[in-house]
């Protein structure tokens, strides 16, 4: 029986956000990566389990950055263990792969091993090639990795058919570069419509036809010359006719008309025609969700004029990413249920056709996470969610600083609304319903003091912090408020506002949306 390649991710704690991305990437390509935060169970002794995982691994990836390359701590023990075990392997075996998360020096004791620059365009693909060589060395015991069979998500022209959209926008995990598909005109080999010919060719055909009249008159006049003359004239007619039929026309040039981008919600989505990814660029998820592009760069996260857990306002730099234009609907979630990757929801709302385009609710954080993984995406981090909501100009709400009114969002009402109903409330990136309608799960664990210590680049709170029992113990972050938020208590409506909920809990006010890295 075959098994997946077992890979251990050796890393320092400050590189955790980048290593989580690598972890997701490897899983999507058929690898079984071991990561402490994902694989250690509550109560397990990590000093026992980590060496066991190292010993059972087929390959050890040593993840390095400028901050962690010379860091003291347990990571150095893991590297020492890997180097000792590498001595037991036959010469030429790929067992240790230094993975440079950014441009940094390679430690001297790892310098004998060829490193892979994960930050370069072809870094991920080269890593998979190295891992596949190890798979080949292990024989038929291990399943080969997926390298070229996962397609790349790219924006598509508006004129593309829906079936083409579904085939051409699946996720790519090979290279970080998104390539534009070019349509190459096929040469004509047979003229079926004379109107397509240019004027010179039409003139030639007309002259050929006129010239064919004279041989026919001549044949009538000199019939007495016999069958030999008739044969010769007929042969001339046939040659002229064949020449006209096999000529290749010059394809007329057509100047393309400029296309304009329109935004819709879920149904009949418009696809961006930009060749360079920027605000307004879109791509289509395999669940039918339209995703909006969020460019890389800094934005202001948090606020100094609100609740203490939002302090301090600080600058955060994020890599580019995609985020769902709307909350995941009941219709989309039903596809995951049909694929047996998500549990059925035993609620009247889920089976009522009135709610087919409303956000799916009554699901736990774990179920939301399962859906995103099925859709080959993930839950957005708290930072990614906030940037998608407020942009880079520090606005209070997705639409600006204007006080919320019913034209902007679904709040102070009696029920959820169909997603994408509030065009006036879109964020600067074209994201709908990111304020109001329903609260949304994000990836992070909640910590009221996290903003004062969080990293300044791609932050994600992975460490669970136990809160007093009144706050629910270990809780996840929820964002965005709901239809129940009112004019007096704008709970969750400001883009910096943070909520929390036990990940095992669910109710009719909480839904979610997904995100994914822009280089997938």
N, C-alpha and C positions, 0 to 999 in steps of 0.2 A: 504494500500500500504506500502510495506516495504521500509526501507531506510538504508544507511550505518551507522556504529557507528561513532559518532562525537567525535573527540579527539582534545584537545587543547594542543599545545606544548609550555610549559612555559620554558624559557631558558634565559641565558645571551648572550649578543651579541658575546663574544669571542668564544662561543661554536657553532656558526652558522654552520661551515662546518660539524661537526658531527651531528647536528640536521637536516641538509638538507639530509644526508644519511638516518636518521631515518624516515624523512618525505617520501622519495621515497619508503622505505621498507614498511611502513604502507599502502601507496596507492596501492602497488602491492598485498597486502593481503586483500583488500576490505574495508579498513578504510578510513574515510574522515577526514584527519588531518588538523588542522588550524594552519598556520604559517604566521606570520605578513608579511614577504617579499613576500610570494606567494599569500596571500589572500587580503591584503590591496590594494585598487585601488588608483591611483594617485588622490590627492585632498581630500581623506577621512581623517577624524579626528581620529587619532589612539587612542586618549584618550576616544573616544566614541565607536569605533568599537571593540577594544580589550575587554572591559567589556562585550559587547554584545556577543562576541564569547565565552567568558568564561561562561557566563550564559547559553548559548545554548548547551554547551558541555555535553556529557555523561560521559566522563572521562577526567581528567587533568593529563598529564604527566609532572612532574617537573624534568627537565634535569639538572644534577649536574656534576661538575668536580672540580678538586683541585683549579682552578682559579676562578670559579664562585660560589662555595658553600656559601661563605660569602660576595658576591659582593653586594654593595649598588645599589639602582636604582629601576626602575619600576618593575623588576622581583620580588622584595620583595612584591610589591603591589599585583601582580598576585598570589603569594603564599598565602598572607593573604586573598584574595578574595576566593581562593579555599578552604582554611581551614574553612572559615565562611559558605560557601555553603555546605561543607561536613557535618556540624552539622544538616542540614535539611534532610539528607538522612537516611533511616532506618538503624538500626544496622546491620553490616555485609556487607553493600554495598561497592563494589569496586568503588571508585570515584577518589581518589588521589593515583597515583603510582609514588614514587620517582624512577627516572631512572638514575643510576650512569654510566656516559659515560666513566669513568675511576675509578680506586680505590681511593676513597676519603671518608672523614668523612660525616656522615649524620647529617644535622642540627637538633638540639634538638627538634624543634617544628614539625619536620616530622618523628621523630624516632618511633612514634606509628604505622607508616605504613610500611609494608614489602617492601623493595626496591628490584629492579631487577638490577643485574650487567650486563649491556649491553656489556661489554668488555669480558665477559666469553663466552665459546663455546656455551652454551645453553641459553644465555641471551635473544636473540631475540625470541626464541620459547617460553620461559617462559613468556615473555611479552605478546605474543599473547594468551597464555593460560589464563592469568589474564584478558585480554580484552574480551575474549570469555565468561568468567564467568559473566562479566557485561552484555554482549549480552543476555545471558540466563535469567538474572534478569529482563531485559526489555521485555521479552516475544517475541512474533512474530513480534513485531514492527520493529526490527533491523535484518539485514541480518547477519548470522554467518560468522566468519572470515575464510579465507583460511589458514590452518596450514600445512597440509601434502600433498596437491595436487600440489604443485609447486616443480618440480624436480630440482635436483642439477646439476650444470654444472661441469663435470669432464672430464679430458683427457681420451680418449678411445684408445684401441689397434688399430694398423694399419689394422689388418685383419677384423675389424668390418665392416658389410655391411652399406651402406649409410643410409638405413632406420633405422638401429639401432642407428646410429649417431644422427639422427634427434630426436629419441625417448629418448635417454639416456643423451643428453647434454642440456636439457632445464634448465632454471635458478632455483636455489634453494634459498629460503629465510628463511630456518628454522635454521640450525646449521651452524657454520663457518667451520666445518670440512668436507673435501672432501674425500669420501670413495671410495676405489677401489672395483669394482664388481668382485667377485670370481666365476669362473665357476666350478660347482661341477659335476663330472662325474657320470652319471646314471649307476647303476649296470646292467649287462646283465642278462636277465632271459631266453634267448634262444640262442643257438649257431647256427648261420646261415653259417659261413665261417670257416671251419676247420683250415685254415691257421692262424687264430687268436689265436688258442689254444697253450699253452706252450708244451714243449717236453714231459713232464711227462704225460699230459693228452692224447696226441697223442699216446703215448706208451700204455696207458691203453685201449684206444679205439681199437687199433690194436690187443691187446691180447684178448679183448672181442670178436672181430670178429673171431679170430682164434678158441676161445673156443666154438663159436656157430657152427663151422663146425662139431664138433664131435657129438653133439646131433642129427644133421641131418643124419649123416652116421648111427648112432645107430638106428634111426627111420627106415631107409631103410632096415637095417639088421634084425630088430626084429619086422617087421610089423605085424607078426602073434600074437604078444602079445596083440594086440587089441587097440581099441580106447582110453582106459584109459591111456596107456603109451604115445600115441601120444599127448593127452591133457596135460599131465605133462611136456613133453619135450617142447611143444609149449609155455606153461606158463613160462618156464625158459628163452626161447628166448625173449619173450616179456618183461620180467623184465630187462634183460641186455640191450635191445634196449632203454627202457625208461630211464634207468640210464645214458646212453650215451647222450640222447637228453636233459636231464634236468640239466646236470652238469654246474656249473658256472665257467667260466675261470678267471684266474687272469689277470687283465688288464696290459699289458706291460708298463713299465715306459718309458717316452720319455723325453729326455733332451731338453728344448726349446733352439732354436738358438737365439742369440742376435739380436735385431732389431735396425736399425739405423733410425734416424730422418731426413727426407727431408722436405724442405719447398717449397710450391707452392703458387700461388696467386689465391684465390677464387675457381678455378676449380679443382676438384679432390684433395682436401687438404689432406696433410699427418697429422696424429694425433700423438702427442707425446706419447711415451710409458713409460715415467718416472712415477714412483709411487709417487715421492715427487715433488711438484711444484717447478720449477726453470726456469731459462732462457731457452727458447726453448719449454716449455710446452704450449700446445694449447687447445682450446675448440671451439666448433662450435655454432654460433648463430642461432636462429630460422629463420633468413633471409638468411642463407647460408654463412654468413661471418665467416672466420677463425679469432679467437682472439688470441693474443699473451700475455703471462704472463709477468708482470713486477714486480719483487720482491720488497718487502718493503726495505726501507733504505734511506740514504741521497744521494744527488747529488748537483752539483753546478748549480744554476739557475742565469741567467742574465750574464752580462759581463761588465767589466770596460774599455774595449777598443772599444766601439761601440757607438750607439746612447744613448743620455741621459736617455731615458725612460727604458733602460736596466740596469741602474746603481742602486745600486751596485751589483756586483756578490756576492751571499750569499748562504749559505748552507740551504737546505730545506729537511725535512724528510717527506716521503710519505708512507702511508699504501700500501700494495700490491694491484694490480688491473689488469684488462684485458683491452687491447685496440685492435681495429680492425687492422688487418694486412694491409689492403689497405683502400683507400677511398671508400665510398659507391658508387656503380655503378648504372647506369640507370636501369639495370635489377633488382637489389635488390629494388630500389625505386619503381618500377612498382608494386611489391608485396604489398607495403604499400598502393598504390593507389587502387589496386584491393580490399584491405581490407577496403576501404573507411576511412582510417585513415590519408591519406595524399592527398593533392590536386593534380589534374592533372597539368602537365606542358605543356603549349601551345607553345612549341618551336620545331623547325624542328629537332634539335639535339636529343631530347628525343625520338622521334618516328623513327629516322633513325637507322636501324639495324647495321650500321657501328659502332655506338657509344654504343652498348649494354654493353660492358665491360669497357667503359670509366667512369670516375667519373661523378655523377650527378651534374649539376650546375644550375645556375639561380634560386636558392631558397634562401629564407630569413633565418635568424637565427631561427625564430619561427617555420618554416617548418622543418628545420634540427632537432630541438629539438623534434618536434612531431614524426618524424621518429624514433629517438632513443628511445623514450618512447614506441612507438608501438613495437619495437624490444626488449623491456624489458631491455634497456640499457639507457645511458645518454650521453650527450656531455662531452668530457674530460675537466677537468680544465686546465688552462694555464700551471700550474706546471706539471700535468700529461703528457700533450702533450710534453713539453720540455724534461722531463726525458726520455720518449719513443724515442725521437729524438737523444739525445746526450749521453745517458748513464751516468755513474758515474765518468768518468775520465775527464770531462770538455772539451770534444772535440768540435771543432767549427762546424763541419758538421756531419751528421749521420754516414758517413764512416770514419771520422777522421779529420785531419787538412789539408789534401791535397786540393789544389785549385779545384773547381768544373770543371769537363769536361763532355762531352756529354755521356760518358759511365756510369756516376753515376746517372744522373737524367734528367728529361725532362725540359729543360730551353732553352732560346734563340732559340725557335722554332716557328712554325706556328699554333700549335693546341695541344690539350690534347692528351694523349696516353692511351692505354689500361693499366689498373692498374696492378702492379706487373711486369712491363716490364724491370725494372732496378735492376737486382740482385746485381750488384756491389755497389748500393747505399743504401742497407738495413742498418738499424741501428743495434746496437749490439744485440737488442732484436728480430731481424727478421722482423721489420716493414718496409713495402715498401712505397715509394713515399711520405715520410714525409718531403721531400724537393723537390720543383718543382711540376710540373703537374698542381695542382690547390691549391689556398689558402684554408685554412680549418677553419671553425667556431670552437670556443671553448666556454666554459660556461661563462667565466668571462666578467664583464664589464671592459672597458678600463679606466685606470688612469695612467698618465705618471709618477706619483711619488709613485705608489703603492709598488714598490719593497723596498723602504726605510722603510715602515711601515708594510709590510705583515707579517702574522704569520710564524713561522719557521716550523710548522707542518701542512700538508694538507691545504695549503692556497687556498682560492677562493675569488675573489673580487665580493662580492654580492651587494655592495653599488654603485648605479649609481652616476657618477660624471659628472656634466655638463661642457662640453668643449666649447670654443669659436665657433661661428657659422661656421667658416672656417673648423673646425675639425668635424663637424656633430652633435653637441649637445651631447646626450647620445649615446655612441657607444659601440659595443662589440669588443672583440679581435679576430683577425684572424692571423693564423700562417702558415709558410711554403713556401711562395712564389708561383709562377706559371710558366707555360710554357712561359709566356711573359717576365719573369725576364731575363735580359741579362748579358753578361760578364762584362759590365761596371757598371751596376746598379744591384747588387745582392740582390735586395729587397726581404726580407723574407727568403732567402736561408740559411744563418747562423742560427743555431738552436735556438739562443737566440733572434733573430730579432722579433719584435712585430709589427703587423699591426692593423688597426682598421677600422670598418665599421658600419654604422647605421644598427641595426638589422632588420629594415623593408626593407632594400635595398637588391638587388640581382644583379648578373651579371654572365657572362660566365666564369669568372676566379675563382669563389668561390664555393667550395664543402664542404665536412665534413667527419669525421669518428666518431664512437661512442666508449664508454668505459663503464666499470662497475666495481663495487667493487669485490675484489677477494673472499669475504665471501658470495656472493650471490649464 
